[in-house]
């Protein structure tokens, strides 16, 4: 197994407990399991959503080798460039129905996107020049040390200003999840400080932090929602604790009239497709779940927005929608931190890109003055090599 991990250059510890590693690391484990077995049919669902640009070619080379040996491969992805590169035939589905099957060599990215969402999709950046304001979020010399002395976070210092989108890039497992946990109060840093709007929050309880921070987590099912609860219950989360209009009788009883009006307004504003807000949250598609969570967090009156892998697993139409919402927040002078394994996404929306490697920030780059290749090298090596 170590040989397979090294062959694909996956940043994985074979001794790690799977339940304790990140979503991305678990997906890499699944990819390795599939490639290790001698199967005749291989089904891969969004396998590259957690891989760096440098890791993808090795995976594709293995898939092409398996295809040439006679393996049937079903490759499911919203990344159209990859679908076009790897596939012989492409079937497009929308809302549970087959739209068309086309020969890969006879179509293009724009045509596929239009079939997927029923309209034209813009693949270029909509980010315009915008002057950043005062500092809203800042970490100072933040450290997180394991009991065995290993540094999960090593002297993390950076800031995000009003009207600025800062992206964090890095191979999964290099401290991004630990940084998120420290900011949200799910882990206590060993030392250092975290401030939002000049207020020290390092020791604040989670609910107090939520008055200042909107948060979209990477794992919708475990951290972003309670999928067995109703759509209404999920959409009003946090609002019902921070907004007194959501309760009556001195906060003892939920005001269902206010809650229903809020859900109906959010559903209309963010185009969440659903049958009834009384249905369980799991009844929504992944894209509609993300829209509901994004809408819930956008409507919190917070100065700082933290987004961890906000478009993972979404189709091109939903991704475009999420990006538009992020850029709208930037126009409203909110400070936004986006953690993403998708470098193309960061180059579309971020003003600056920080790169994390082994728990440290090894680069702070202006997006318009760098390249995906340069960021990718920092991600893998922690520095630029000649």
Helices and strands as residue ranges (DSSP letters): H 2-7, G 18-20, H 23-36, E 41-45, H 53-68, E 72-76, H 80-86, E 89-94, E 97-103, G 104-106, H 109-117, E 135-145, E 151-161, E 165-169, H 176-184, E 191-196, E 199-200, H 206-209, E 213-216, I 220-224, H 231-235, H 239-242, G 244-246, E 247-248, E 253-254, H 256-269, G 281-283, H 286-298, E 304-308, H 316-331, E 335-339, H 343-349, E 352-357, E 360-366, G 367-369, H 372-381
